[in-house]
Amino acid sequence: MNPKTRPCLRLTPHQEIKVSVRVGASPQTASLSKWRSSNRLQTDKWPVMCLLLTVSLLANLSSCVWLLFNHNPGRLYLELLFFCAVVNYGQGLLSFALFGLDKHLILLPVKRLYSLWYGKQEEQPQSDLSEEIRMTCTQFTKYHKQQCFHDIVKKRRCGKKTMVDCFLGCELVEWLLQVGLAQDRGEAVLYGTRLQEGGVLQHIKQEYSSQDSPLYYRFMA
């Protein structure tokens, strides 16, 4: 056997899984690779923009030279002049088409501003929640949320013109006592706090935690 050649070993499926896990990229490496790919795509847009600006420059220079040496420019000059006008006044649209629809620079920040404006919180990752909070939120969402929404949620005026589907913190406490999910008002407040930490409900302005008081709350979609 030639010492430079190595025999091909056949691995069992279990061994193949182990090998793939060992040689697989770590989450940090995958994130770095994704960032490099996005950054490369962003960098590739600049040569395209420079090429379009160069074409615009040459078109305008050609129109000036044409008019300088031809006192009767003709129809072709008018077409060139029209092209120059389109390129000059369309540079803003070209720039927006190349950079304005970028996901990380434009779309995601606008989406975050929209969420902040309408008071929508990003859901807390389930891995950061305790088992007790997850079970409470799952139980309430699956078996009680629809009935609770029907019993206590109403259209209420918040501000001068805004009508919002919301409820009072004391109303939630009373409802939890009525259906038997809490034995006393303190336990009901603790139950509401778990729902708020699990992203099931929130204060309408995100300023207060769950309380047994006439504060406005609403369920998250």
N, C-alpha and C positions, 0 to 999 in steps of 0.2 A: 504493500500500500504506500502510496506517495505520502511522505510526512507532511507535505503542505496542504493536503486535502483532509477534511474532517468529515466523519460520517454524519449523515442526517439523522438526528434522533427524533423518534415519534413520541409526542407527549400526550398524556391522557388529558381529558377535558378539565379535570381538577388542576393539573399542573399548568395547563394553558392559562387558566384564570389567574393562578398565582403569578405567573410570569407577566401577564398583561397588567396586573396591579402594580408590580414592582417597576416596570418600565414605563408606566403611564405617567402623564404629566401631572404635577401637583396643581391644586387650585390656583396658587400664586403664579405658576408658569402659564397656565391657561389664560388667566386674567391679563398677564403681561403680553401674551401673544395676541389677544383680542385688542388690547390698546395699541399695539404696534400696527395691526392691520387697519384699525380705524385711523390712526395717525398717517399711515401711508396713503390711504384713500384721500384724506384731507390734503396732503402734500401734492398729490397728483393733480389736484384742481388748479394749482397755481400756474403750471405751464400752459394749461388750456386758456386761462385768463390772459396770460401774457401773449399768447398767440393771437387771441381775438383783438387785443389792444394793438398789436403790431399790424394786423390787417387793417384796422381802423386808421392807424397812422399812415400807412402806405396809400390807402384810398384817398385820404384828405390831401396828402402830398401830391398825389397824381392829379387830383382835380385842380390844385393850384398851379402846377407846372403846365397842365393842358391849357388852362385859361391864359397863362402868361405867353405861350407861344402860338396860340390859335385865337385870333380875334373873332372868328366865327366857329364856335366850338361844335355845334351840331347836336344830333340826337343822342349819340353815344355819351357825350359829356353830360347830358341831362340825366341819363340813366346812372352814370357814375355819381352825379351829385345827389340823386335820390338815395343811392346806396350809402353814401357818406352820412346823409341826414338820419337814415334809419339806424346806422351803427352808432352815431354820436348820441342820439336821444334814447337809444335802447341799451346803453351801457348799464344803466341801473337794473333793467330787467335781466340782462345777462349775468350780472353779479348776484342777483337774487336767485336765479336759477342754479348757479354753481354753489353758493354758500348759504343762501337763505333757508333752504330746506334741510340743512344739516341736523341730524337727529339730536346730537349731544349739545350743540351750541344754540339751537333755536327751539326745536320742538319740545324737548324735555323741560327746559326752563319755563316755557309758556304753560306746559301742562302743570308744573308745580305751582305757578302763580294762580292758575285757575282753581287748583285744589285748595290753596290757602284762601282765596277770595270767597269761595263757597263753603269754607269750613270743613273740608273733608280731610280727615286724617288718614295717613297710610296705616294699614293694619299692622299691628305689632306681630313680629314673627312668632309662630307658635312655639318654636324651640326656646324662646325666652320666657314663656309663661309656665307657671307651676301646673302640676297635674290637676290640682283642685280647681284652679281658674278655668282650665280647658274643659274639664268635665261639667262645671257649672254653666259655662257658655254654650257647650254642645247640648246639654239638657234643655236649657231655656230656649235656645233657637229652634230645636227640633220639636218640642212639645208645648211650649207656652207662649212663644213670641207672637204668633198670629192672634191668639185670643187676647193677649195683653194689649197689642196694637189696637184691636177692635174696641176694647173697653175704655182705655184712658187716652189714646192719642186723638187730638182734635186740631182743627185749623185755628191757630191763634195768631194774633197780630204782634209782630216783633219789630219795633221801629214804626215809622210812619206809614209805609206802604207794603211791607213784606208780610205775607201770610205763610206760616210754616206749620207742618204737621209735627206737633211736639206735645209734651206732657210735663206735669210738675213732679218734682222729686217726691213730695209728700203723697201724691197720687200713686206713684209706683210703690211706695212703702205700704200704703193701704191695700193695694191690689195683691201684693205678695203675702200679706197677712190673711187676706180673704181666701186665697187659693191654697194656703197652707205651705208655701215655700219658705216661710219664716215664722218663728214662734213669737218674736217680739219685734219692736221697732228697731232696736239696735242690730239684730240679726238681719232684718230687711235692708238696713243701710249697708251692712257688710256684703250682702248679696248683690246689691246695686253696684258697689265698688268693684266687685269681681267682674261684673258684666262690663263695666267701663274699662277696666284694665284689659279685658279680652277683646275690646273693640266692638262690642255689641251696641253700646249706647255712648253718648257723650253730651256734655253741656253744650248748649246751642252756640255759645261763644268760646267754648273750650277754656273757660276761666275757673271753673269749680269742679271738685270731685262730687261723687254721689252723696247727696244730703237729704235729710228729712225736712225739707223746706220748700217754699213756693218758688223754686228756681226752675228754669225751662231746660228740658233735656229732649233729645230725640234719638231714635233708633238709627243705626247705620245701615245702609243698603247692603 
